[in-house]
Amino acid sequence: MMNVQRHFSLKFVLFVPALLSLIIFALALTNYYDTVNRYIDLEYARIDRALLRSTKAIAAIDYSFSAYRKGQQDLLLEHNRRVIDGVCQMWPIDSLLTGKEGKLNASPVKDLNYLLVGMPNICNPDDPLYQRANRQVEMAPMLSFLHDFDAYLFGVHYIDREGYVFSSPDTLARHISKALLETIEARSYWIEAAKSDPEIALSGPTISKVITKQIASLTIPFFYNQQYQGMISLDIDVPRLLRSNSPLASPIELVDTSEMIRFPSQAKRIHVLNYEDLKTHHALYYQVNWLSELQNFFVLEKYSLIVIGFIYLLSVIVLFYINSNIERSHFKGLAAKDPMTGLLNRRGLEDFWRNTLTQGDITLAVLDIDNFKAINDTYGHDVGDKVICYMAEKIEHNIRTSDAAARFGGEEFVIYLTCGNRENMHDIISRIKDQICEDSHHIIEGGFTVSGGVEVTSIDERSDFKTLFKAADEKLYIAKTNGKDQLVF
């Protein structure tokens, strides 16, 4: 029987490319995940470096304060002063501080940006508090130099134990009120710091009441002659510190772990800060915003997604094309074959004849089942169909793959053979006939016989198919009229 080649189903055509695209999409997603993690690692390393750099900066300020020489001149005389709302404010007169040899003339004018803030009595040159501040003012420019040393540094302050403040830039200190000054000495942090060894600590982030901005502070208690003098504070602009130039879709957050019960559910890649020279209970984490990540994924991987879409469409088109070719070949095969036996039909054999190049002699044999009408009448059409299929099977099993067999309708079969020896062709046709007849009793009681006409022609004398078939058919007629069960060559 004819073996029909199956084509790809519609599900296969649609879902197999989709599966392939899904695998590639997963690879793109993995690549995005790795890229995000790589950028997070880079950002964490950058923030670590920034905090360590800030730690060194505040340590340098502390060292400078500890090593300062008691002033021999009244430097506060070279400062502007005023009292506003019960608060004394003093700031440098730039031309004096930069124009006199032996004063603070190493500083560019633009760098002298600090403000001394205290109670009103600090503005009185005869007050002891004035004298104390005068001995420390020569270190104020150091604050001015370092407050904008890095873009994320927001300000530097020295908070004295007596309640006055040196601050740079001056804009920060201008917002300090009398009420705030009165609470400085009472704050528990300063009290605890005064009892401890000098140690740099990180606090915050908090929203500053003065500047309404989120800041974190590096602080260190300042000791002189083993006595607590005040507190040095370096303010860090947290949003600017955490701001990333990398293509991360979600923000990095800095938190004080001592003030929280657990991390939020969106917190990923938690990085605990642990520095040798810094006391901290802080951690960094990547706060995932899934919608932003999805949008960022489509932006960063847009070319990969375009390729995935192209691969899917191309795969579907290719499979549809293969399907079309298979179906076209299948239907072409159906048109060229006998549906009952799977042998070629007349059209198929004629196409085979036209498309086959042969060497040597060509044999065309026409075989016909004797008394087939009587078989149908006696045993019925079902048995008749079995007889036809049996004969087709015997013919197929006894010819080579280079030969061909066809059923031309009813009980008539045609065999195409090529061979260099005519006697061999005669033997092959005779063997086929004998095989059919000898085993035919397995199909119907008593078996049946076959008659045939055989026409042989050389390649040089090759006629057209119709001429050769007509000659073989005429010999079949002779075999039928001369008693049947014979071959006429």
C-alpha positions in Angstrom: 0.0 0.0 0.0 1.1 3.6 -0.6 3.1 5.1 2.3 1.8 8.7 2.9 4.5 11.0 4.3 3.1 13.0 7.2 3.6 16.8 7.3 4.0 19.1 10.3 0.8 19.8 12.2 -0.3 23.4 12.8 0.5 23.1 16.5 4.0 22.0 15.6 4.5 24.9 13.2 3.3 27.4 15.8 4.6 26.0 19.0 8.1 24.6 18.1 9.3 28.0 16.9 7.6 29.5 20.0 9.6 27.1 22.2 12.8 28.0 20.4 12.1 31.7 20.8 11.2 31.1 24.5 14.6 29.5 25.0 16.4 32.4 23.3 14.2 34.8 25.4 15.3 33.0 28.5 19.0 33.5 27.5 18.3 37.2 26.9 16.7 37.4 30.3 19.6 35.6 31.9 22.0 38.0 30.1 20.0 41.0 31.5 20.0 39.5 35.0 23.8 39.1 34.8 24.2 42.6 33.5 22.1 44.1 36.3 24.1 42.2 38.9 27.4 43.3 37.3 26.3 46.9 37.4 25.1 46.5 41.0 28.5 45.1 42.0 30.1 48.1 40.3 27.8 50.6 42.1 28.4 48.9 45.5 32.2 49.1 44.9 31.9 52.8 43.9 29.9 53.6 47.1 32.3 51.6 49.2 35.2 53.7 47.8 33.3 56.9 48.3 32.6 56.1 52.0 36.1 55.1 52.6 37.4 58.2 51.0 35.0 60.3 53.2 36.3 58.4 56.2 39.8 59.4 55.3 38.7 63.0 54.8 37.1 63.3 58.3 40.1 61.5 59.8 42.3 64.2 58.2 40.2 67.0 59.7 40.4 65.3 63.1 44.2 65.1 62.8 44.4 68.7 61.8 42.3 69.9 64.7 44.3 67.8 67.1 47.6 69.2 65.8 46.6 72.9 65.6 48.8 75.4 67.3 47.3 77.8 69.8 46.7 81.0 67.9 48.8 84.0 68.7 46.6 86.5 66.9 43.0 87.5 67.2 41.8 86.0 63.9 38.2 86.6 64.8 38.8 90.4 64.4 39.1 89.7 60.7 35.6 88.3 60.5 32.3 89.9 59.9 29.9 89.4 62.8 26.3 90.0 63.5 23.5 88.8 65.9 20.2 87.7 64.3 17.3 86.3 66.3 19.6 85.7 69.3 22.2 83.9 67.3 25.8 85.2 66.7 27.1 84.7 63.2 30.7 85.3 62.2 32.2 84.7 58.7 35.6 85.6 57.1 36.4 88.9 55.5 38.0 87.4 52.4 40.2 90.4 51.5 41.8 90.4 55.0 42.3 86.7 55.3 43.9 86.3 51.9 45.8 89.6 51.6 47.9 89.6 54.7 51.2 87.7 54.8 51.3 85.3 57.7 47.5 84.9 57.8 45.4 82.4 56.0 46.8 83.6 52.7 47.3 80.1 51.2 43.5 79.8 50.6 41.9 81.0 47.5 39.1 83.5 48.1 36.5 81.3 46.6 37.3 78.5 49.1 36.7 80.5 52.2 33.1 79.6 52.7 32.3 78.9 56.4 30.3 80.4 59.2 30.7 80.4 63.0 27.4 80.2 64.8 26.8 80.5 68.5 25.0 82.2 71.3 25.2 86.1 71.3 28.1 86.2 73.9 30.5 84.6 71.4 30.4 87.8 69.4 31.9 89.7 72.5 35.7 89.7 72.3 35.9 89.9 76.1 33.9 86.7 76.6 35.8 83.4 77.3 33.7 81.7 74.7 35.1 84.2 72.1 38.6 83.4 73.2 38.0 79.7 72.9 36.6 80.1 69.4 39.5 82.4 68.4 42.0 79.6 69.2 40.1 77.3 66.8 39.2 79.5 64.0 42.4 79.0 62.1 41.2 75.4 61.3 37.9 76.7 59.8 39.3 77.0 56.3 40.1 73.3 56.4 36.3 72.7 56.6 35.8 75.0 53.7 38.4 73.1 51.6 36.8 69.7 52.2 33.1 70.4 52.1 32.9 70.1 48.3 36.0 67.9 47.9 33.7 65.3 46.3 30.3 65.9 44.6 28.4 63.8 47.2 29.9 65.7 50.2 27.3 68.2 51.4 28.9 70.0 54.3 31.4 69.8 57.2 30.8 71.0 60.7 32.6 71.3 64.0 30.2 71.3 66.9 32.0 72.5 70.0 31.1 71.3 73.5 30.4 74.9 74.5 27.5 75.0 72.0 28.9 77.0 69.0 29.3 75.6 65.5 31.8 76.0 62.6 30.0 75.1 59.4 30.9 75.0 55.7 29.3 75.9 53.5 27.9 78.9 55.3 24.4 78.3 53.8 23.9 75.4 56.2 24.7 77.3 59.4 22.5 80.3 58.5 19.5 78.1 59.2 20.7 77.2 62.7 18.3 78.8 65.3 18.9 79.7 68.9 16.6 76.8 70.0 18.7 74.3 68.0 21.9 75.7 69.6 20.4 75.2 73.1 19.8 71.5 72.4 23.2 70.7 71.0 24.8 70.0 74.4 21.9 68.0 75.6 21.9 65.5 72.7 22.6 61.9 73.9 24.9 61.2 71.0 27.3 64.0 71.9 27.2 62.9 75.6 28.0 59.3 74.7 30.7 60.4 72.2 32.4 62.4 75.0 32.7 59.2 77.0 34.1 57.0 74.3 37.4 56.7 72.4 37.7 58.6 69.1 35.9 56.5 66.5 34.4 57.4 63.2 30.7 56.5 63.0 28.1 56.5 60.3 24.6 57.7 61.1 21.4 58.3 59.1 20.2 58.6 56.5 17.7 61.1 57.8 15.9 64.1 56.4 17.8 67.2 57.6 15.4 69.7 59.2 17.7 72.5 58.1 18.0 71.7 54.4 15.1 69.2 54.0 17.4 66.8 52.2 18.3 63.2 53.0 21.8 63.1 54.4 24.0 60.6 56.2 26.7 61.8 58.6 30.2 60.6 59.4 31.1 61.8 62.9 34.1 61.6 65.1 34.6 63.1 68.6 37.5 65.6 68.8 39.8 65.2 71.8 42.6 67.6 72.8 44.9 66.8 75.6 42.7 63.7 76.3 39.7 66.0 76.9 36.6 66.0 74.8 36.3 69.3 72.8 33.6 68.8 70.3 32.3 66.8 67.4 33.4 66.8 63.8 30.6 65.9 61.3 30.9 65.3 57.6 27.5 65.3 55.8 26.9 63.2 52.8 24.3 63.9 50.2 22.7 60.4 50.1 20.7 60.7 46.9 23.8 62.0 45.1 26.0 59.3 46.6 23.6 56.6 45.5 22.8 58.1 42.1 24.0 55.8 39.4 25.3 56.6 36.0 24.8 52.9 35.0 21.6 51.7 33.2 20.0 50.4 36.4 16.2 50.7 36.4 15.7 50.5 40.2 17.4 52.6 43.0 20.0 51.5 45.4 19.1 52.3 49.0 21.2 52.9 52.1 19.6 51.9 55.5 20.5 51.7 59.1 19.9 48.1 60.0 19.7 48.9 63.7 16.5 50.8 63.2 14.6 48.3 61.1 13.0 44.9 61.9 13.5 43.4 58.4 14.3 44.4 54.9 11.4 45.3 52.6 10.3 42.5 50.2 11.6 44.4 47.2 15.2 44.5 48.7 17.6 42.4 46.7 21.3 42.0 46.7 21.7 43.1 50.3 25.3 44.3 50.9 26.3 44.9 54.6 28.8 47.7 55.1 31.8 46.5 57.0 34.9 48.8 57.1 37.8 48.5 59.4 38.0 52.2 60.4 34.3 52.9 60.4 31.6 52.0 63.0 28.4 51.3 61.1 25.3 49.3 61.2 24.3 50.0 57.7 23.6 48.1 54.5 23.0 48.7 50.8 20.3 47.0 48.8 18.8 47.1 45.4 15.1 48.0 45.6 13.6 46.2 42.7 10.8 48.0 40.8 9.5 45.2 38.6 7.7 47.5 36.2 10.8 49.6 35.7 12.9 46.5 35.3 10.6 45.2 32.7 10.7 48.5 30.8 14.5 48.6 31.1 14.8 45.0 29.9 12.9 45.9 26.7 15.2 48.9 26.2 18.5 47.2 26.9 17.6 43.9 25.1 15.5 45.5 22.3 17.8 44.1 19.6 17.8 40.6 21.1 14.0 40.8 21.2 13.9 41.9 17.6 16.1 38.9 16.7 13.8 36.6 18.7 10.8 37.9 16.8 12.6 37.5 13.5 13.6 34.0 14.3 10.1 33.0 15.3 8.6 34.5 12.1 11.3 33.0 10.0 10.9 29.6 11.6 7.1 29.6 11.1 7.5 30.7 7.5 10.1 28.0 6.8 8.0 25.3 8.4 4.9 26.5 6.4 7.1 26.3 3.3 8.3 22.8 4.1 4.7 21.8 4.8 3.6 23.2 1.5 6.3 21.4 -0.3 5.5 18.1 1.5 1.8 18.5 0.8 2.5 19.5 -2.8 4.7 16.4 -3.2 2.2 14.3 -1.4 -0.7 15.4 -3.7 1.5 15.1 -6.7 2.3 11.6 -5.6 -1.4 10.9 -5.1 -2.1 12.1 -8.7 0.6 9.7 -10.0 -0.3 6.6 -8.0 -3.1 4.1 -7.9 -4.9 4.6 -4.5 -5.7 0.9 -4.1 -2.3 -0.7 -4.7 0.1 2.1 -4.3 1.6 1.4 -7.7 1.9 4.1 -10.3 -1.1 4.9 -12.4 -0.8 5.6 -16.2 0.1 9.3 -15.6 2.7 8.3 -13.1 4.3 5.8 -15.4 4.4 8.2 -18.3 6.2 10.8 -16.0 8.6 8.0 -14.9 9.2 7.2 -18.6 10.0 10.8 -19.5 12.3 11.5 -16.5 14.3 8.3 -16.5 17.6 8.0 -18.3 18.4 4.4 -19.3 21.2 2.4 -20.9 20.6 -0.8 -22.7 17.3 -2.4 -23.7 13.9 -1.4 -22.3 11.0 -3.8 -21.7 7.4 -2.9 -21.3 5.2 -5.8 -20.1 1.4 -5.6 -19.9 -0.1 -8.3 -17.6 -3.8 -9.0 -17.1 -5.6 -11.3 -14.7 -7.5 -14.0 -16.6 -11.2 -14.3 -16.1 -11.2 -11.5 -13.5 -14.9 -10.7 -14.2 -15.8 -14.3 -13.2 -13.7 -13.9 -10.0 -15.7 -10.8 -9.1 -19.0 -12.4 -9.9 -18.1 -15.6 -8.0 -16.4 -14.2 -4.9 -17.5 -10.6 -4.8 -15.7 -7.3 -5.3 -13.9 -7.5 -1.9 -12.1 -10.7 -3.0 -11.5 -9.1 -6.4 -9.8 -6.2 -4.7 -7.7 -8.6 -2.7 -6.6 -10.3 -5.9 -5.6 -7.0 -7.4 -3.6 -6.0 -4.3 -2.0 -9.4 -4.2 -0.8 -9.2 -7.8 0.5 -5.7 -7.2 2.5 -6.9 -4.1 4.0 -9.8 -6.1 5.1 -7.5 -8.9 6.7 -5.0 -6.5 8.6 -7.8 -4.7 10.1 -9.1 -7.9 11.4 -6.0 -9.6 14.3 -3.7 -8.8 14.1 -0.2 -7.4 15.3 1.1 -10.8 12.2 -0.5 -12.5 8.6 0.5 -12.2 5.2 -1.0 -12.0 1.8 0.5 -12.6 -1.9 -0.3 -12.6 -3.8 1.1 -15.5 -7.3 0.4 -14.1 -9.2 -2.8 -13.6 -7.0 -5.9 -13.7 -4.4 -4.5 -16.1 -0.8 -4.0 -14.8 2.2 -2.6 -16.7 5.9 -3.4 -15.8 8.8 -1.2 -16.9 12.2 -3.0 -16.9 15.7 -2.0 -18.0 18.5 -4.6 -18.7 21.4 -5.1 -21.1 20.3 -8.6 -22.0 16.9 -9.4 -23.6 17.0 -13.0 -22.4 17.3 -11.8 -18.8 14.3 -9.6 -19.3 12.3 -12.6 -20.5 13.4 -14.6 -17.5 12.3 -11.8 -15.1 8.9 -11.4 -16.6 8.4 -15.1 -16.7 9.4 -15.4 -13.0 7.0 -12.7 -12.0 4.1 -14.5 -13.8 5.0 -17.8 -12.2 5.2 -16.2 -8.7 1.8 -14.7 -9.1 0.2 -17.9 -10.4 1.9 -20.3 -8.0 0.7 -18.6 -4.8 -2.7 -17.3 -6.1 -4.5 -20.2 -4.5 -3.9 -18.5 -1.1 -6.2 -15.7 -2.3 -9.0 -17.7 -4.0 -9.7 -21.4 -4.2 -8.0 -22.9 -7.2 -6.0 -19.8 -7.8 -6.0 -17.8 -11.0 -3.8 -17.3 -14.1 -2.2 -14.3 -15.8 -1.6 -13.4 -19.4 0.8 -10.9 -20.7 2.3 -9.1 -23.7 6.0 -8.1 -23.6 7.6 -5.5 -25.9 11.4 -5.0 -25.9 13.3 -2.2 -27.6 16.8 -0.9 -27.5 17.8 2.6 -26.3 18.7 3.5 -29.9 15.3 2.5 -31.1 13.4 3.9 -28.1 9.9 4.8 -29.2 7.5 7.0 -27.4 5.6 5.4 -24.5 2.3 5.2 -26.3 3.8 3.3 -29.2 5.6 0.9 -27.0 2.5 0.3 -24.8 0.3 -0.3 -27.8 2.7 -2.9 -29.1 2.8 -4.7 -25.7 -1.0 -4.4 -25.4 -1.5 -6.0 -28.8 0.7 -9.0 -27.7 -1.5 -9.2 -24.6 -4.5 -9.5 -26.9 -2.8 -12.3 -28.7 -2.1 -14.1 -25.5 -5.7 -13.8 -24.4 -7.1 -15.0 -27.7 -4.7 -18.0 -27.8 -5.8 -19.6 -24.6 -4.6 -17.3 -21.8 -2.1 -18.1 -19.1 0.8 -17.2 -21.3 3.3 -14.5 -22.2 3.8 -13.3 -25.7 7.2 -11.8 -26.5 
